[in-house]
Amino acid sequence: MELSSDRTVAKTGETESPMKLIEISAGYWLPRALHVVADLQVADVLDDEPRSAAFLADKVGADADSLDRLLRLVASHGVFDRRDDKYVHNVLSRALRADHPQSMRAYVQLVGLPVFWQSWGALEQVVRTGKPAVDDIFGYFKAHPQELETFDAGMRSKAQSAIPPVVAAYDFSVFRAIADIGGGQGHLVEAILRSSEQTRGILFDQPHVIERVKLDESIAHRLSAQGGDFFRGPLPRCDGYLLMEVLHDWTDAHSTQILQQIRQAAPDSAKLLVIETVLPDENAWANGKGNHFGNHIDINMMVLTGGRERTPAEFERLFSASGWSLSRLIPTYSPYSIVEATARS
Ligand SMILES: C[S@@+](CC[C@H](N)C(=O)[O-])C[C@H]1O[C@@H](n2cnc3c(N)ncnc32)[C@H](O)[C@@H]1O
């Protein structure tokens, strides 16, 4: 039964609503199936021939009937095509291969990690207490190097689709030097330096993260990496700063500390670019535009980090508490926006 397209039951508002609740409440079955398909690396063993589930199960070490049923579910949502009891690749299933240029396999695996999955299982407790399910997610990854690898790779996967719209939406060549604070493996600052040939860059992250960074050699003469703690500083002095999906990891109090540290290091002419989803404000809700992927990320942050996604007014409050002023809100052709702030003297 395909709930959403069953026109006979979806015709009236009265019958549609209960069916929609079934669909939403059972929604996690599908993503869980996708995590397991990614973990089993099914897409990697499927070549250009149509293959049976038995063939694939043998390659990945799974039960043929169970794998067939799993693949049938994900194929019914467009991941792999199913023809004559066999599976063939399509655009989405190819992007689950590790060797795909825009591979999303690591991101799917990251979201399926036990620490994510089990933390979401504790959602009721999180909502009752207002405390995240994990005490210190970055400490957790530091203590679990294999999962840290999945985290790094997942962030790189995300970057493949998130960064091109960001680079296209802003003229980064106005900066002489730009620091990517909490920049992870450096994929954002590298993409910016590739598009702005006169700009220099500094990647700043925790020391154990910086130790693992492999910088793109073609721009290595313009890019350096520095390990440290963005709560304590000192941070590099640049005329541009990037914070991509960093503030959303933290409470308002912690975010204010990070922003104050950057302000202390920054010259008075500096600009700060926060790259995150921006939550719809009440005007957007009133215009029927409340449905945004940011609402999903917001709950993930609540569960895992105690952080949050923010509305424009919430960003403005953070900035005014830390020596910055919101100057522009720049949407991109992705769920991410660029929130530009200017240093206040
Ligand atoms: C969600 S990741 C975002 C990475 C990258 N900006 C991106 O968008 O892919 C948050 C980053 O903040 C870094 N981080 C966490 N605590 C930090 C600290 N105290 N000092 C410096 N970096 C920190 C993490 O190591 C991680 O790379």
The ligand as a Gaussian input file, in Angstrom:
#p B3LYP/6-31G(d) Opt

LIG

0 1
 C       29.641000      19.871000      12.646000
 S       31.357000      20.008000      12.412000
 C       31.420000      21.135000      11.052000
 C       32.682000      20.978000      10.246000
 C       32.733000      21.871000       9.004000
 N       32.662000      23.277000       9.341000
 C       31.636000      21.459000       8.034000
 O       30.670000      22.210000       7.873000
 O       31.731000      20.374000       7.451000
 C       31.904000      20.985000      13.794000
 C       33.401000      21.158000      13.871000
 O       33.710000      21.913000      15.072000
 C       34.930000      21.399000      15.573000
 N       35.076000      21.737000      16.999000
 C       34.316000      21.272000      18.030000
 N       34.744000      21.800000      19.196000
 C       35.792000      22.613000      18.891000
 C       36.646000      23.447000      19.682000
 N       36.479000      23.554000      21.009000
 N       37.615000      24.147000      19.051000
 C       37.770000      24.064000      17.704000
 N       36.983000      23.293000      16.894000
 C       36.011000      22.583000      17.487000
 C       34.793000      19.905000      15.338000
 O       36.053000      19.248000      15.420000
 C       34.176000      19.857000      13.963000
 O       35.136000      19.803000      12.943000

